[in-house]
Amino acid sequence: MKEIKKEDTEDITELIQILDELKNKGNFTGILFAKRNGELINENIEKSINSKEFVSMCASVLEGAIGLSKTMESQKVNKIIAELKEDTIVIVEIDKNSFLTCILNAQSNTNIILDNLDKYIQKIVTLSYE
């Protein structure tokens, strides 16, 4: 997968469409796509949060989970779920360079995450090939 850059307007436009579709179908509070180093690529969030800090923390959680998986006979991390009082955060590795974070609420259709996330990840991966 080639790296998606902010200046790649066609890729970014298509990425935004994919993320918006996932967010809307799932009725999520927010969705963020970022590099593994914590750099935010795109966001669509209904809440007021510090996106840069949030994505940086999500990147750290993902890195920690990947390290943890290596201690468990190198199992692959599928998704990381953090249940908070009002929201649920789902972090999913897209590839070695990027990850997706979904912010769910009580009205979210979590089956979108469980049943169709691989389809959306494949769309993102396919989008990034030249």
N, C-alpha and C positions, 0 to 999 in steps of 0.2 A: 504494500500500500504506500503510495506516495503521501507525503505530508501535506495536509490541507493548510494553506496559508491565508491570512485575512485578505490579501490582495488578489486571490483567485476568485474573482467575483462570480463566475458561473458556478464553481463548486460551492461557494458559500451560499448562493441563492438556492441551489438544490438542497444543500444541507439544511437550511432554514425550513424549507418546505417539508422535508422528512421529519425534522424535530417537531415542527408545529403540528403535523398530522398525528404523530405519536402522542404529543401533549393533549391535543383536542380529543382524540379517540379515548384516551385514558382518563380524561378529566383531571389532569395533574395540576398541581399548584405551580409547578415549574419544571423546566428541563434545561440542563446545561451540558455543553460539549466542551471538553478541554484536553490539553496536552497532559501527558503524565508528569511533566515538570510543574504543573499547576497553572499554566498559562491558559486563560479563558479564550475559547474560539467563538462560541456563540451561547447566548442565553435567552430564555423566554420565561420570566418569572412574574407571578402576580403579587408576590410579597416584597416588601422592602428589606433586602438583606445586602450585606457587603459581599457581592458576588466573587470578587477576587480573593478575599479571605476564605470564603466558603469553599471555593474550588481548590484552593491550596490545601485546606484541611482534608477535603475529599481525596486529593491526590496522595496525601500522607497516609490516610486510612487504607487506600488501595495498595500502596507500597507495603504497608505493614501486613496486610492480608496475604499478599503475594509471598512475602518472607515467611509468614506462618505456614503457607501451603507447602513451601519447600521442606519444612520440618515434618510434614505429614506425607512423606514419600512422593514429593513433587506433584501433588494433586493440583489441578488447575482451579483457580478461583472463578466461579460462575457469576456470582453476584454477592454484594455485601448489603445487608439490610439493617438499618438503624431505626428502631421504633421510638419516636419521641412522643411527648404528651399529645401534641396536636397533629404532627406530621410524621410520615415515614419516608426515610431517605434510602434510595436504592442506587448503588454504585455498580457500574458494569464496565469491565475492561473491553474496549473495542478492538485494540491491537496493541502492539508493543509501544506505541507512541501516544495513544489517546484513550479517553474513557468518557462515559456518559453518566450523568447523575440525574435521577428523576426524583422530584419532591411530590409525594402523594399526600392526600388528605382523606378524610372519612368518606367523601363522595367519589373518590377515584375508583376507576375500574381496574383493580389490580390484576385481573385476568389478562389484560393487555400486556402487562409486564411478564407474567408467567407463561402465557401462551404464544405471544407474537413478537417478543423482543428480538429473537434471533433473526426474524425477517427484517426488522428495521436495522439491526446491526449489519446485516449483509448488504442492505441498500447503501449504508454509509461507507462500508468497505469498497463496494463496487464503484461508488461515486468517485472515489479517490484514485482509481487507476487511470493512467494516461491512455 
